[in-house]
């Protein structure tokens, strides 16, 4: 077996593992938002609706990552990455404010002491890391 073939197999295994991990993390983001929506966020104007959208997009992104053919994997991974970045950005904006903006979104200010805040933060950070690496590896494999 040549070194290139061995490296290709190793990269293929890494891509498969990252694909599964990325899908699991996107599903976790979706599940957290769906749980929070059911636990009271549904009554917050605009935010409640946004949490439902988060759940639908997160579960949809997880499925897309799992079923995308190899030639479209880079796009599925990139979409998942952008979703996770947006989700983390919304969490940080609603809690602390970003880019010199006041904290909050749509008149709602979150607290980092709120239930599931820490878990949400770390799941989104992990999703960003995994999906960034997956996007880069999928793009490199596509160029071969």
Secondary structure, DSSP 8 states (H G I E B T S, - for coil): --HHHHHHHHHHHHHHHHHHHHHHHHHHHHHHHHHHHHTTGGGSTTHHHHHHHHHHHHHHHHHHHHH--GGGHHHHHHHHHHHHHHHHHHHHHHHT-STT--S-BTTB---TTSTTHHHHHHHHHHHHHHHHHHHHHHHHHHH-
